[in-house]
Every structure is written in C-alpha cells, then in structure tokens.
Amino acid sequence: MSHPRKIILLFLSAVVLIFVMQNLTIVEIDFLFWSMRVPRALLIFLVFVIGGAVGFLIDQSTTQSSDHERE
C-alpha cells in the first residue's frame, strides 16, 4: 500500500472513531409494534447500509431494463 493511501486510511479511521465515540447515546426506535433501544452510531450505520442496498437494487433493475432495451 502506498504512503498516501495509508495516510488517508488512518485519517478516515480516526474520523469514524471520533464519530462513534460522539454518538454512543442510546436512542429508542419505534417501528409499527416493535420498539428497540440501540446506540445512535449503530442506527446511523444501519440506515446507511439499508440505503446503499436500496440504491444498489435500483441500479441493478435500471441496468437490466436498459440492457433488455438494447437487444
């Protein structure tokens, strides 16, 4: 790994660590009839992952439909 990549990786790791340490507060989530208590950092991470998965699935469906139109 090159030197600039190590610096960037170290910087991003520090930012993530600071973010997690500042968002350890427990928050309560109510969804339909479920109620959960989770750390705020975990909640933000889960929302990010779900958003990425939805974006990936939408991209795949639009890519497949455009591939069928070309044929």
C-alpha positions in Angstrom: 0.0 0.0 0.0 1.4 3.4 -0.9 2.2 6.1 1.6 -0.7 8.5 0.7 -3.2 5.6 1.0 -2.0 4.8 4.5 -2.5 8.4 5.5 -6.0 8.6 4.0 -6.9 5.3 5.7 -5.6 6.5 9.0 -7.5 9.8 8.7 -10.8 8.1 7.8 -10.3 5.6 10.6 -9.8 8.5 13.1 -12.9 10.3 11.7 -15.0 7.1 12.1 -13.7 6.5 15.6 -14.5 10.1 16.7 -18.0 9.8 15.1 -18.7 6.6 17.0 -17.4 8.0 20.3 -19.6 11.1 20.0 -22.7 9.0 19.1 -22.8 6.3 21.8 -26.1 7.7 23.3 -28.8 5.1 23.4 -31.9 6.0 21.3 -35.2 4.4 21.2 -36.7 3.3 17.8 -40.4 2.7 17.4 -41.5 0.9 14.2 -45.0 -0.4 13.9 -45.4 -2.6 17.0 -41.6 -3.0 17.7 -39.6 -0.9 20.0 -35.8 -1.1 20.3 -33.0 0.7 22.1 -29.7 1.0 20.2 -26.7 3.3 20.1 -27.2 6.2 17.7 -24.0 5.3 15.8 -25.4 1.8 15.1 -28.7 3.3 13.9 -26.9 5.6 11.5 -24.8 2.8 10.2 -27.8 0.5 9.6 -29.6 3.3 7.8 -26.5 3.9 5.6 -26.3 0.1 4.8 -30.0 -0.1 4.0 -29.8 3.0 1.8 -26.8 1.5 0.0 -28.6 -1.8 -0.6 -31.7 0.0 -1.9 -29.5 2.1 -4.2 -27.7 -1.0 -5.5 -31.0 -2.8 -6.2 -32.4 0.2 -8.0 -29.2 0.5 -10.1 -29.4 -3.2 -10.9 -33.0 -3.0 -12.0 -32.4 0.0 -14.2 -29.3 -1.6 -15.7 -31.1 -4.8 -16.5 -34.0 -2.9 -18.1 -31.7 -0.8 -20.3 -29.8 -4.0 -21.3 -33.1 -5.5 -22.5 -33.9 -2.4 -24.5 -30.6 -2.7 -26.4 -31.3 -6.2 -27.5 
